[in-house]
Amino acid sequence: IRKDLERKADWIALKAFSLGKSLFTGNSKSFFVQQIINISNSNSN
């Protein structure tokens, strides 16, 4: 079950990253990606 959740979380993170890449540029993109990384890290702990 945990494996499936991790796989889904990775997919969501990838989708969010792709969306962020297409929507934001420069500092805005970096900030957005950093937020995604922070959320992913806090969820995995």
N, CA, C and O atoms as a Tinker XYZ file with bonds, in Angstrom:
   180  protein
     1  N      0.849000   -1.198000    0.000000    73     2
     2  CA     0.000000    0.000000    0.000000    64     1     3
     3  C      0.890000    1.256000    0.000000    63     2     4     5
     4  O      0.646000    2.199000   -0.753000    81     3
     5  N      1.905000    1.252000    0.841000    73     3     6
     6  CA     2.797000    2.406000    0.924000    64     5     7
     7  C      3.509000    2.651000   -0.413000    63     6     8     9
     8  O      3.688000    3.792000   -0.840000    81     7
     9  N      3.910000    1.548000   -1.062000    73     7    10
    10  CA     4.572000    1.667000   -2.368000    64     9    11
    11  C      3.663000    2.382000   -3.362000    63    10    12    13
    12  O      4.105000    3.264000   -4.099000    81    11
    13  N      2.389000    1.994000   -3.375000    73    11    14
    14  CA     1.436000    2.615000   -4.296000    64    13    15
    15  C      1.285000    4.107000   -4.003000    63    14    16    17
    16  O      1.215000    4.921000   -4.923000    81    15
    17  N      1.236000    4.458000   -2.723000    73    15    18
    18  CA     1.112000    5.862000   -2.347000    64    17    19
    19  C      2.332000    6.646000   -2.789000    63    18    20    21
    20  O      2.212000    7.765000   -3.288000    81    19
    21  N      3.515000    6.055000   -2.606000    73    19    22
    22  CA     4.743000    6.729000   -3.014000    64    21    23
    23  C      4.765000    6.929000   -4.521000    63    22    24    25
    24  O      5.169000    7.982000   -5.014000    81    23
    25  N      4.326000    5.906000   -5.247000    73    23    26
    26  CA     4.307000    5.998000   -6.704000    64    25    27
    27  C      3.358000    7.116000   -7.148000    63    26    28    29
    28  O      3.669000    7.887000   -8.055000    81    27
    29  N      2.206000    7.189000   -6.497000    73    27    30
    30  CA     1.215000    8.214000   -6.827000    64    29    31
    31  C      1.753000    9.605000   -6.483000    63    30    32    33
    32  O      1.559000   10.557000   -7.239000    81    31
    33  N      2.424000    9.713000   -5.346000    73    31    34
    34  CA     3.002000   10.992000   -4.931000    64    33    35
    35  C      4.066000   11.443000   -5.929000    63    34    36    37
    36  O      4.150000   12.623000   -6.268000    81    35
    37  N      4.884000   10.485000   -6.400000    73    35    38
    38  CA     5.906000   10.812000   -7.394000    64    37    39
    39  C      5.253000   11.316000   -8.678000    63    38    40    41
    40  O      5.729000   12.275000   -9.286000    81    39
    41  N      4.159000   10.665000   -9.091000    73    39    42
    42  CA     3.456000   11.056000  -10.310000    64    41    43
    43  C      2.873000   12.461000  -10.161000    63    42    44    45
    44  O      2.959000   13.278000  -11.077000    81    43
    45  N      2.280000   12.732000   -8.996000    73    43    46
    46  CA     1.706000   14.051000   -8.735000    64    45    47
    47  C      2.798000   15.113000   -8.740000    63    46    48    49
    48  O      2.622000   16.192000   -9.305000    81    47
    49  N      3.927000   14.800000   -8.108000    73    47    50
    50  CA     5.039000   15.745000   -8.064000    64    49    51
    51  C      5.554000   16.025000   -9.472000    63    50    52    53
    52  O      5.873000   17.163000   -9.814000    81    51
    53  N      5.631000   14.974000  -10.281000    73    51    54
    54  CA     6.100000   15.127000  -11.656000    64    53    55
    55  C      5.140000   15.997000  -12.461000    63    54    56    57
    56  O      5.570000   16.869000  -13.216000    81    55
    57  N      3.852000   15.762000  -12.300000    73    55    58
    58  CA     2.846000   16.556000  -12.998000    64    57    59
    59  C      2.908000   18.016000  -12.552000    63    58    60    61
    60  O      2.845000   18.928000  -13.377000    81    59
    61  N      3.031000   18.229000  -11.250000    73    59    62
    62  CA     3.099000   19.586000  -10.714000    64    61    63
    63  C      4.349000   20.299000  -11.221000    63    62    64    65
    64  O      4.318000   21.486000  -11.543000    81    63
    65  N      5.450000   19.547000  -11.287000    73    63    66
    66  CA     6.702000   20.112000  -11.779000    64    65    67
    67  C      6.569000   20.514000  -13.245000    63    66    68    69
    68  O      7.008000   21.592000  -13.647000    81    67
    69  N      5.959000   19.636000  -14.037000    73    67    70
    70  CA     5.758000   19.925000  -15.457000    64    69    71
    71  C      4.855000   21.148000  -15.631000    63    70    72    73
    72  O      5.112000   22.011000  -16.471000    81    71
    73  N      3.806000   21.205000  -14.830000    73    71    74
    74  CA     2.886000   22.335000  -14.878000    64    73    75
    75  C      3.614000   23.621000  -14.502000    63    74    76    77
    76  O      3.470000   24.647000  -15.167000    81    75
    77  N      4.395000   23.551000  -13.431000    73    75    78
    78  CA     5.158000   24.713000  -12.979000    64    77    79
    79  C      6.130000   25.189000  -14.041000    63    78    80    81
    80  O      6.298000   26.390000  -14.256000    81    79
    81  N      6.778000   24.219000  -14.713000    73    79    82
    82  CA     7.745000   24.565000  -15.744000    64    81    83
    83  C      7.079000   25.319000  -16.889000    63    82    84    85
    84  O      7.666000   26.238000  -17.460000    81    83
    85  N      5.856000   24.929000  -17.219000    73    83    86
    86  CA     5.159000   25.549000  -18.346000    64    85    87
    87  C      4.518000   26.885000  -17.952000    63    86    88    89
    88  O      4.317000   27.747000  -18.808000    81    87
    89  N      4.203000   27.061000  -16.689000    73    87    90
    90  CA     3.499000   28.270000  -16.251000    64    89    91
    91  C      4.436000   29.376000  -15.771000    63    90    92    93
    92  O      4.160000   30.558000  -15.974000    81    91
    93  N      5.536000   28.994000  -15.139000    73    91    94
    94  CA     6.393000   29.987000  -14.508000    64    93    95
    95  C      7.776000   30.059000  -15.143000    63    94    96    97
    96  O      8.249000   29.096000  -15.747000    81    95
    97  N      8.412000   31.209000  -14.996000    73    95    98
    98  CA     9.777000   31.374000  -15.471000    64    97    99
    99  C     10.622000   32.015000  -14.376000    63    98   100   101
   100  O     10.097000   32.642000  -13.456000    81    99
   101  N     11.952000   31.846000  -14.492000    73    99   102
   102  CA    12.872000   32.504000  -13.573000    64   101   103
   103  C     12.623000   32.190000  -12.113000    63   102   104   105
   104  O     12.442000   31.030000  -11.744000    81   103
   105  N     12.613000   33.229000  -11.272000    73   103   106
   106  CA    12.494000   33.061000   -9.826000    64   105   107
   107  C     11.164000   32.442000   -9.428000    63   106   108   109
   108  O     11.099000   31.661000   -8.479000    81   107
   109  N     10.104000   32.787000  -10.150000    73   107   110
   110  CA     8.790000   32.245000   -9.834000    64   109   111
   111  C      8.798000   30.727000   -9.966000    63   110   112   113
   112  O      8.249000   30.020000   -9.120000    81   111
   113  N      9.432000   30.224000  -11.044000    73   111   114
   114  CA     9.508000   28.779000  -11.253000    64   113   115
   115  C     10.306000   28.141000  -10.126000    63   114   116   117
   116  O      9.898000   27.128000   -9.558000    81   115
   117  N     11.444000   28.740000   -9.810000    73   115   118
   118  CA    12.303000   28.177000   -8.771000    64   117   119
   119  C     11.561000   28.112000   -7.435000    63   118   120   121
   120  O     11.652000   27.120000   -6.712000    81   119
   121  N     10.829000   29.177000   -7.118000    73   119   122
   122  CA    10.073000   29.222000   -5.872000    64   121   123
   123  C      8.998000   28.148000   -5.861000    63   122   124   125
   124  O      8.816000   27.449000   -4.864000    81   123
   125  N      8.288000   28.021000   -6.978000    73   123   126
   126  CA     7.215000   27.035000   -7.086000    64   125   127
   127  C      7.761000   25.628000   -6.919000    63   126   128   129
   128  O      7.208000   24.824000   -6.169000    81   127
   129  N      8.847000   25.335000   -7.620000    73   127   130
   130  CA     9.464000   24.012000   -7.540000    64   129   131
   131  C      9.940000   23.746000   -6.119000    63   130   132   133
   132  O      9.792000   22.634000   -5.614000    81   131
   133  N     10.511000   24.758000   -5.469000    73   131   134
   134  CA    10.985000   24.596000   -4.095000    64   133   135
   135  C      9.823000   24.259000   -3.165000    63   134   136   137
   136  O      9.965000   23.428000   -2.267000    81   135
   137  N      8.674000   24.902000   -3.378000    73   135   138
   138  CA     7.487000   24.602000   -2.575000    64   137   139
   139  C      7.052000   23.161000   -2.777000    63   138   140   141
   140  O      6.699000   22.483000   -1.812000    81   139
   141  N      7.072000   22.684000   -4.014000    73   139   142
   142  CA     6.708000   21.295000   -4.306000    64   141   143
   143  C      7.656000   20.352000   -3.593000    63   142   144   145
   144  O      7.227000   19.353000   -3.016000    81   143
   145  N      8.947000   20.665000   -3.630000    73   143   146
   146  CA     9.947000   19.822000   -2.962000    64   145   147
   147  C      9.677000   19.797000   -1.461000    63   146   148   149
   148  O      9.736000   18.737000   -0.838000    81   147
   149  N      9.381000   20.956000   -0.879000    73   147   150
   150  CA     9.108000   21.030000    0.554000    64   149   151
   151  C      7.886000   20.206000    0.925000    63   150   152   153
   152  O      7.901000   19.482000    1.921000    81   151
   153  N      6.837000   20.311000    0.136000    73   151   154
   154  CA     5.608000   19.563000    0.388000    64   153   155
   155  C      5.878000   18.065000    0.292000    63   154   156   157
   156  O      5.422000   17.287000    1.130000    81   155
   157  N      6.627000   17.670000   -0.742000    73   155   158
   158  CA     6.941000   16.253000   -0.932000    64   157   159
   159  C      7.747000   15.720000    0.243000    63   158   160   161
   160  O      7.488000   14.621000    0.733000    81   159
   161  N      8.724000   16.501000    0.693000    73   159   162
   162  CA     9.567000   16.062000    1.801000    64   161   163
   163  C      8.767000   15.933000    3.096000    63   162   164   165
   164  O      8.946000   14.970000    3.843000    81   163
   165  N      7.893000   16.892000    3.363000    73   163   166
   166  CA     7.112000   16.848000    4.601000    64   165   167
   167  C      6.107000   15.698000    4.571000    63   166   168   169
   168  O      5.791000   15.128000    5.615000    81   167
   169  N      5.605000   15.353000    3.389000    73   167   170
   170  CA     4.661000   14.247000    3.277000    64   169   171
   171  C      5.332000   12.900000    3.484000    63   170   172   173
   172  O      4.713000   11.968000    3.998000    81   171
   173  N      6.604000   12.791000    3.084000    73   171   174
   174  CA     7.289000   11.500000    3.153000    64   173   175
   175  C      7.768000   11.188000    4.567000    63   174   176   177
   176  O      8.083000   10.038000    4.874000    81   175
   177  N      7.824000   12.209000    5.435000    73   175   178
   178  CA     8.316000   11.974000    6.806000    64   177   179
   179  C      7.206000   11.487000    7.730000    63   178   180
   180  O      7.449000   11.243000    8.912000    81   179
